[in-house]
Amino acid sequence: MFFRCLVRMVVRMKTKTNFNVKRVFALSLASIFLLTATLSMTAMATEDTVVIPYGDSGYKYKIIDKDESDDFTTFNFDDSEFASGIAGFGSIYSGCVLTDEQYVKTEWPVNTYIAVRKELNLPAGTSNMKISVAIDNDVQIFVNGVDVSNGMQTHEGCPSLGSFVFEVDDSILLEGTNLIAIKGRDRGTASFLDIKVTADVPNTEEIPEFPTIALPIAAIIGLAFVFKRE
C-alpha cells in the first residue's frame, strides 16, 4: 500500500515540479524497492545447517533380536520400552579411535543388533538432507519410515566419521516432526554407531521492522525537505 501511494504521488506531480526533484524522488523510490527485495531474499535464503551433530542426545534405543520387525521405523510405533540414550552407541575397545570412552556414551554390546529412534523438527522448505554415519559394523537408515540407505550396508574395520553418507530425497521430509530410525548390526570385536544430519534449512527470520518502516518514512521526510526548499 505504501509503495502504491508513492507511485501515485509521482504520477500526480505537477509539470512545474523541478526535474531534479522528480529524479530524487524516483531514485528514492527505487532504492526502497531494491532494499526491500534484498531483505526479502535474505529472509528466504537457506543455510547448510547441522540439525543433528555427532554425539547428540535425545535418542531412544533398544537391543533387539536379529529377526525383529522394522516396525520401530514408523511414527505410530510405541517406543515406551525403549531406553533414552546419548550417541555414540558402542563398546569400549582400545584398537579404534572412536571406541574410546570419550566417544562411547551408551553401551551397545558386541554381536548384537540395536534399534535407534530420534525425532527432529524441520521448517517447511527444508531440503538436501544428508546423513553421515560412523558405524561398526553394519547399518540401515530410515527417514519417516522410508529406507534411505538401500538396505543394510556392511562395513569392516574400525568406525570413522562419515563412513557412509546417505542422501534423503526432499519428498520424504515433512514440515514439523520427522523421524530418523536406525538399525545397527555388530559382528564382533567392537561396536559403534553415531550419526550427523545436515540439511539446507530456510532462514525463517522475519524481515527487520526497522528498515521496512524507518526507510520509507525517511524518504518522505527527505522529499518534503526538497519541496520546501523550492
Secondary structure, 3 states (H helix, E strand, C coil): CHHHHHHHHHHCCCCCCCHHHHHHHHHHHHHHHHHHHHHHHHHHCEEEEEEECCCCCCEEEEEECCCCCCHHHCCCCCCCCCEEECCCEECCCCCCCCCCCCCCCEECCCCCEEEEEEEEEECCCCEEEEEEEEEECEEEEEECCEECCCCCECCCCCCCCCCEEEEECHHHCCCEEEEEEEEEECCCCCCEEEEEEEEEEECCCCCCHHHHHHHHHHHHHHHHHHHHHC
